[in-house]
Amino acid sequence: MRRAFSFVIIILGAAILISCNGNVSGEPNLVGRVVDKDGSRILVIGGITREEMNGDVEGIINSDKFRDVYWIRVKGFKGFDIGDQVRVWFSDVDDSYPAQTASRKIEIVKE
């Protein structure tokens, strides 16, 4: 009986770890546009339109017009282009400005 109980606990624990590890669900933490790229990171600004992207990234960041400004590390870097609208899921955020984080999931929004 004790052996069966231990086995059930191990199986349940493994199932919980597997479900938490790679499966990202719910609403994204950020929806915005890619305004800059640096190696395996992209700079995403929430709420910015294509028209507001004038190529002066420092000017955009320093304008204080946008609160949601994040450098996002992307695992297995895909071909994101400047101007792409993306949805990003992440967990830990460095409180700098722009904020820094690593994506848990990221996808391009079809426009």
Secondary structure by P-SEA (a helix, b strand, c coil): caaaaaaaaaaaaaaaaaaacccccccccbbbbbccccccbbbbbccccccccccaaaaaaacccccccccccccccccccccccbbbbbccccccccbbbbbcbbbbbcc
